[in-house]
């Protein structure tokens, strides 16, 4: 029998490990408000927009007037309504090089369908919507079924639409432009929806500005608060991983292309009811401006990153540059140069902001 005094003492219970200092683990530490703000994709574009505004505010006195701001907003809205769905498509990892001529195709469809059949212009507007959504759906369907890059698919669509716009217009009108529809039934009502002006504080503001901001709010809500928004980021980041966890990749891609089709329809209707007729050769090259606005706004060319608000800021920068050069009495030939400078600066600022936000 072992004496009690010689019995082994019970092992002392280990002391609980000291709690890690707050913020010691970078994986669980809460990021500061500044860092979370810098992580937003549109912050770099916002910084660039402020710089551009201050620059033209200083060098062009007429740029400071309220009427000038209304003109800038109008230019930005026409660009921004298309830049929004293009940005969503880029977040989803794809491009649409047919977006520019698709706008013209939509306007031509509405105009010629209404004029040649002597119908209410709203009938042509409805047919143009179906055609535009169909073009977007065809682009998306060809993408998911063939696996070809969207660059090639939409480049082919671009060339086909460019040829169709000119050839079909000549067949029905004998000219390269459509006939005026300003005296047809429904024109005034359609013009009020797509191309009217609203007085705000003594300044005439185009209705497209209000539509643009409304579409931006809707797109932001879709991206941040709906399944479709989650699916968009997922398929843009890695479509194979997204498919593995149940994301409907094909549906998401086609829906995004159809969103571009809707934007082309609305922009086309604005052009038609602003000028009463449409030139069949318009729109070529605008697809790059839409992409530029999205990239300036923080969208990555590789997909999976960006925001709707960023495209709004990118379009606003476009409007400021295009009109600021005019108000400064500079040669408008410098526009493309300044647009390229803005693209490069905004891209570099976005890169710096992302690296700053993710640096420990």
FENTA-V702025 format. One record per pair of residues at least 24 apart in sequence whose ideal C-beta (glycine too) atoms are under 8 Angstrom apart, sorted by the first residue. I is the first residue (numbers start at 1). GAP is how many residues later the second one is. D is the distance in whole Angstrom. If there is no record, write none. Layout:
BEGIN
i->I gap->GAP d->D
i->I gap->GAP d->D
END
This chain:
BEGIN
i->26 gap->334 d->5
i->35 gap->322 d->6
i->36 gap->321 d->8
i->38 gap->315 d->5
i->38 gap->318 d->6
i->38 gap->319 d->4
i->39 gap->315 d->7
i->39 gap->318 d->4
i->39 gap->319 d->7
i->40 gap->258 d->8
i->40 gap->267 d->7
i->41 gap->256 d->7
i->41 gap->257 d->3
i->41 gap->258 d->7
i->41 gap->264 d->6
i->41 gap->265 d->5
i->41 gap->266 d->5
i->41 gap->269 d->5
i->41 gap->309 d->7
i->42 gap->255 d->6
i->42 gap->256 d->5
i->42 gap->265 d->5
i->42 gap->267 d->5
i->42 gap->268 d->4
i->42 gap->271 d->6
i->43 gap->255 d->8
i->43 gap->310 d->5
i->44 gap->254 d->6
i->44 gap->302 d->6
i->44 gap->305 d->4
i->44 gap->306 d->4
i->44 gap->307 d->8
i->44 gap->308 d->7
i->44 gap->309 d->4
i->44 gap->310 d->8
i->45 gap->251 d->5
i->45 gap->252 d->5
i->45 gap->253 d->6
i->45 gap->265 d->5
i->45 gap->268 d->4
i->45 gap->269 d->6
i->45 gap->272 d->7
i->45 gap->301 d->6
i->45 gap->304 d->8
i->45 gap->305 d->7
i->46 gap->267 d->6
i->47 gap->302 d->6
i->47 gap->306 d->8
i->48 gap->248 d->7
i->48 gap->265 d->8
i->48 gap->269 d->6
i->48 gap->294 d->7
i->48 gap->297 d->6
i->48 gap->298 d->4
i->48 gap->301 d->6
i->49 gap->264 d->5
i->49 gap->267 d->6
i->49 gap->268 d->5
i->49 gap->271 d->7
i->51 gap->294 d->8
i->52 gap->265 d->6
i->52 gap->268 d->5
i->52 gap->269 d->7
i->52 gap->272 d->7
i->52 gap->290 d->7
i->53 gap->267 d->6
i->55 gap->269 d->8
i->56 gap->264 d->6
i->56 gap->268 d->4
i->56 gap->271 d->7
i->56 gap->272 d->7
i->59 gap->269 d->5
i->60 gap->264 d->6
i->60 gap->267 d->4
i->60 gap->268 d->4
i->60 gap->269 d->8
i->62 gap->265 d->5
i->63 gap->260 d->8
i->63 gap->261 d->6
i->63 gap->264 d->4
i->63 gap->265 d->7
i->66 gap->135 d->7
i->66 gap->136 d->7
i->66 gap->137 d->5
i->67 gap->136 d->6
i->68 gap->255 d->7
i->68 gap->259 d->6
i->69 gap->134 d->8
i->70 gap->133 d->5
i->70 gap->134 d->7
i->70 gap->135 d->5
i->70 gap->136 d->8
i->70 gap->139 d->8
i->71 gap->252 d->6
i->72 gap->244 d->8
i->72 gap->247 d->4
i->72 gap->248 d->6
i->72 gap->251 d->5
i->72 gap->252 d->8
i->73 gap->132 d->7
i->73 gap->133 d->8
i->73 gap->136 d->5
i->73 gap->243 d->8
i->73 gap->246 d->7
i->74 gap->131 d->8
i->74 gap->132 d->4
i->74 gap->134 d->7
i->74 gap->135 d->6
i->74 gap->245 d->8
i->75 gap->243 d->7
i->75 gap->244 d->4
i->75 gap->247 d->5
i->75 gap->248 d->6
i->76 gap->133 d->8
i->76 gap->136 d->7
i->76 gap->239 d->5
i->76 gap->240 d->5
i->76 gap->242 d->6
i->76 gap->243 d->3
i->76 gap->244 d->8
i->77 gap->129 d->7
i->77 gap->131 d->4
i->77 gap->132 d->5
i->77 gap->134 d->7
i->77 gap->135 d->4
i->77 gap->238 d->7
i->77 gap->242 d->8
i->78 gap->130 d->6
i->78 gap->189 d->7
i->78 gap->192 d->7
i->79 gap->210 d->6
i->79 gap->211 d->7
i->79 gap->214 d->6
i->79 gap->236 d->5
i->79 gap->239 d->5
i->79 gap->240 d->7
i->80 gap->132 d->5
i->80 gap->136 d->7
i->80 gap->213 d->7
i->80 gap->231 d->7
i->80 gap->232 d->6
i->80 gap->234 d->8
i->80 gap->235 d->3
i->80 gap->236 d->7
i->81 gap->127 d->7
i->81 gap->130 d->7
i->81 gap->131 d->5
i->81 gap->134 d->6
i->81 gap->182 d->6
i->81 gap->185 d->6
i->81 gap->186 d->5
i->81 gap->189 d->8
i->82 gap->178 d->8
i->82 gap->181 d->5
i->82 gap->182 d->7
i->82 gap->185 d->5
i->82 gap->204 d->8
i->82 gap->208 d->5
i->83 gap->207 d->5
i->83 gap->210 d->4
i->83 gap->211 d->6
i->83 gap->214 d->7
i->83 gap->228 d->4
i->83 gap->229 d->8
i->83 gap->231 d->6
i->83 gap->232 d->5
i->84 gap->128 d->8
i->84 gap->131 d->6
i->84 gap->132 d->6
i->84 gap->135 d->5
i->84 gap->179 d->6
i->84 gap->224 d->6
i->84 gap->227 d->5
i->84 gap->228 d->7
i->85 gap->134 d->8
i->85 gap->171 d->7
i->85 gap->174 d->4
i->85 gap->175 d->4
i->85 gap->177 d->7
i->85 gap->178 d->4
i->86 gap->174 d->6
i->86 gap->177 d->7
i->86 gap->201 d->8
i->86 gap->204 d->4
i->86 gap->205 d->6
i->86 gap->207 d->8
i->86 gap->208 d->5
i->86 gap->225 d->7
i->87 gap->132 d->8
i->87 gap->206 d->8
i->87 gap->207 d->4
i->87 gap->210 d->6
i->87 gap->212 d->5
i->87 gap->219 d->6
i->87 gap->220 d->8
i->87 gap->221 d->6
i->87 gap->223 d->7
i->87 gap->224 d->4
i->87 gap->227 d->8
i->88 gap->131 d->6
i->88 gap->134 d->8
i->88 gap->135 d->7
i->88 gap->144 d->6
i->88 gap->168 d->6
i->88 gap->171 d->6
i->88 gap->220 d->7
i->89 gap->167 d->5
i->89 gap->168 d->7
i->89 gap->170 d->7
i->89 gap->171 d->6
i->90 gap->146 d->8
i->90 gap->201 d->7
i->90 gap->204 d->5
i->90 gap->205 d->8
i->90 gap->209 d->4
i->90 gap->210 d->8
i->90 gap->211 d->7
i->90 gap->213 d->6
i->90 gap->216 d->6
i->91 gap->132 d->7
i->91 gap->141 d->5
i->91 gap->142 d->6
i->91 gap->145 d->5
i->91 gap->208 d->6
i->91 gap->212 d->6
i->91 gap->213 d->7
i->91 gap->214 d->7
i->91 gap->215 d->4
i->92 gap->140 d->5
i->92 gap->143 d->5
i->92 gap->144 d->5
i->92 gap->160 d->6
i->92 gap->161 d->6
i->92 gap->164 d->5
i->92 gap->211 d->6
i->93 gap->142 d->6
i->93 gap->143 d->4
i->93 gap->144 d->8
i->93 gap->146 d->7
i->93 gap->209 d->7
i->93 gap->210 d->3
i->93 gap->211 d->7
i->94 gap->49 d->7
i->94 gap->56 d->4
i->94 gap->159 d->7
i->94 gap->162 d->7
i->94 gap->163 d->7
i->94 gap->209 d->7
i->95 gap->55 d->5
i->95 gap->56 d->6
i->95 gap->59 d->6
i->95 gap->196 d->7
i->96 gap->40 d->8
i->96 gap->43 d->7
i->96 gap->54 d->7
i->96 gap->58 d->5
i->96 gap->161 d->7
i->96 gap->164 d->5
i->96 gap->191 d->7
i->97 gap->54 d->7
i->97 gap->57 d->4
i->97 gap->58 d->5
i->97 gap->60 d->8
i->97 gap->61 d->5
i->97 gap->190 d->5
i->98 gap->37 d->7
i->98 gap->41 d->7
i->98 gap->56 d->5
i->98 gap->57 d->8
i->98 gap->59 d->4
i->98 gap->60 d->4
i->98 gap->63 d->6
i->98 gap->189 d->7
i->99 gap->55 d->8
i->99 gap->161 d->6
i->99 gap->164 d->8
i->99 gap->165 d->6
i->99 gap->187 d->7
i->99 gap->188 d->4
i->99 gap->191 d->6
i->100 gap->58 d->8
i->100 gap->183 d->4
i->100 gap->184 d->6
i->100 gap->185 d->6
i->100 gap->186 d->3
i->100 gap->187 d->4
i->100 gap->188 d->8
i->100 gap->189 d->8
i->100 gap->190 d->7
i->101 gap->57 d->6
i->101 gap->60 d->4
i->101 gap->61 d->5
i->101 gap->64 d->6
i->101 gap->182 d->5
i->101 gap->183 d->6
i->101 gap->186 d->8
i->102 gap->30 d->7
i->102 gap->33 d->6
i->102 gap->34 d->8
i->102 gap->55 d->8
i->102 gap->59 d->6
i->102 gap->158 d->7
i->102 gap->159 d->7
i->102 gap->162 d->4
i->102 gap->166 d->8
i->102 gap->181 d->8
i->103 gap->161 d->5
i->103 gap->164 d->5
i->103 gap->165 d->5
i->103 gap->168 d->7
i->103 gap->179 d->8
i->103 gap->180 d->5
i->103 gap->183 d->7
i->104 gap->57 d->8
i->104 gap->61 d->6
i->104 gap->164 d->7
i->104 gap->167 d->8
i->104 gap->174 d->7
i->104 gap->175 d->8
i->104 gap->176 d->7
i->104 gap->177 d->8
i->104 gap->178 d->5
i->104 gap->179 d->4
i->105 gap->26 d->7
i->105 gap->27 d->7
i->105 gap->30 d->7
i->105 gap->56 d->5
i->105 gap->59 d->7
i->105 gap->60 d->6
i->105 gap->159 d->8
i->105 gap->163 d->7
i->106 gap->25 d->7
i->106 gap->26 d->5
i->106 gap->158 d->5
i->106 gap->159 d->5
i->106 gap->161 d->8
i->106 gap->162 d->3
i->106 gap->163 d->7
i->107 gap->161 d->4
i->107 gap->162 d->7
i->107 gap->164 d->5
i->107 gap->165 d->4
i->107 gap->171 d->4
i->108 gap->57 d->6
i->108 gap->60 d->7
i->108 gap->61 d->6
i->108 gap->70 d->6
i->108 gap->160 d->8
i->108 gap->170 d->5
i->108 gap->172 d->6
i->110 gap->158 d->7
i->110 gap->159 d->7
i->110 gap->162 d->6
i->111 gap->67 d->4
i->111 gap->68 d->8
i->111 gap->70 d->6
i->111 gap->161 d->6
i->111 gap->166 d->7
i->111 gap->167 d->6
i->112 gap->56 d->8
i->112 gap->57 d->7
i->112 gap->60 d->5
i->112 gap->61 d->7
i->112 gap->66 d->6
i->114 gap->67 d->6
i->114 gap->70 d->6
i->115 gap->63 d->7
i->115 gap->64 d->5
i->115 gap->66 d->5
i->115 gap->69 d->7
i->116 gap->56 d->6
i->118 gap->66 d->8
i->120 gap->64 d->7
i->120 gap->65 d->5
i->120 gap->66 d->4
i->121 gap->60 d->6
i->121 gap->63 d->5
i->121 gap->64 d->7
i->121 gap->65 d->4
i->121 gap->66 d->5
i->121 gap->69 d->5
i->122 gap->64 d->5
i->122 gap->67 d->7
i->122 gap->68 d->6
i->124 gap->57 d->8
i->125 gap->65 d->6
i->125 gap->144 d->6
i->128 gap->137 d->6
i->128 gap->140 d->7
i->128 gap->141 d->7
i->129 gap->133 d->8
i->129 gap->136 d->5
i->132 gap->129 d->4
i->132 gap->130 d->7
i->132 gap->132 d->5
i->132 gap->133 d->4
i->132 gap->136 d->7
i->133 gap->125 d->5
i->133 gap->128 d->5
i->133 gap->129 d->6
i->133 gap->132 d->7
i->134 gap->127 d->7
i->135 gap->26 d->7
i->135 gap->126 d->5
i->135 gap->129 d->8
i->136 gap->118 d->8
i->136 gap->121 d->4
i->136 gap->122 d->4
i->136 gap->123 d->7
i->136 gap->124 d->5
i->136 gap->125 d->3
i->136 gap->126 d->7
i->136 gap->128 d->8
i->137 gap->117 d->6
i->137 gap->120 d->7
i->137 gap->121 d->5
i->137 gap->124 d->7
i->139 gap->118 d->5
i->139 gap->121 d->8
i->140 gap->113 d->5
i->140 gap->114 d->3
i->140 gap->115 d->7
i->140 gap->116 d->7
i->140 gap->117 d->4
i->140 gap->118 d->7
i->141 gap->113 d->6
i->143 gap->110 d->6
i->143 gap->114 d->7
i->144 gap->105 d->7
i->144 gap->106 d->4
i->144 gap->109 d->6
i->144 gap->110 d->7
i->158 gap->129 d->7
i->162 gap->122 d->6
i->165 gap->115 d->5
i->165 gap->116 d->7
i->166 gap->114 d->5
i->166 gap->115 d->6
i->169 gap->111 d->4
i->170 gap->110 d->8
i->176 gap->103 d->6
i->176 gap->104 d->5
i->176 gap->105 d->6
i->177 gap->100 d->5
i->177 gap->101 d->7
i->177 gap->102 d->5
i->177 gap->103 d->7
i->178 gap->99 d->5
i->178 gap->100 d->5
i->178 gap->102 d->8
i->179 gap->98 d->7
i->180 gap->96 d->4
i->180 gap->97 d->5
i->181 gap->91 d->8
i->181 gap->95 d->6
i->181 gap->96 d->7
i->182 gap->94 d->4
i->187 gap->86 d->7
i->190 gap->79 d->7
i->190 gap->83 d->5
i->191 gap->82 d->4
i->191 gap->83 d->8
i->193 gap->76 d->8
i->194 gap->72 d->7
i->194 gap->75 d->5
i->194 gap->76 d->5
i->194 gap->78 d->8
i->194 gap->79 d->5
i->194 gap->80 d->8
i->195 gap->75 d->5
i->195 gap->78 d->4
i->195 gap->79 d->4
i->208 gap->62 d->6
i->211 gap->55 d->7
i->212 gap->100 d->7
i->212 gap->103 d->8
i->213 gap->99 d->8
i->215 gap->48 d->8
i->216 gap->92 d->5
i->216 gap->93 d->7
i->216 gap->95 d->8
i->216 gap->96 d->5
i->219 gap->89 d->4
i->220 gap->87 d->7
i->220 gap->88 d->5
i->220 gap->89 d->6
i->223 gap->84 d->7
i->223 gap->85 d->6
i->228 gap->24 d->7
i->228 gap->27 d->7
i->232 gap->24 d->7
i->233 gap->71 d->6
i->233 gap->72 d->8
i->235 gap->68 d->8
i->236 gap->67 d->3
i->236 gap->68 d->4
i->236 gap->69 d->7
i->237 gap->66 d->7
i->237 gap->67 d->3
i->237 gap->68 d->8
i->238 gap->66 d->8
i->289 gap->29 d->7
i->289 gap->50 d->8
i->292 gap->26 d->7
i->292 gap->47 d->7
i->292 gap->51 d->5
i->293 gap->24 d->8
i->293 gap->25 d->6
i->295 gap->48 d->7
i->295 gap->51 d->8
i->295 gap->52 d->7
i->296 gap->46 d->6
i->296 gap->47 d->6
i->296 gap->50 d->4
i->296 gap->51 d->7
i->298 gap->52 d->5
i->314 gap->32 d->7
i->317 gap->25 d->6
i->317 gap->29 d->7
i->318 gap->24 d->8
END
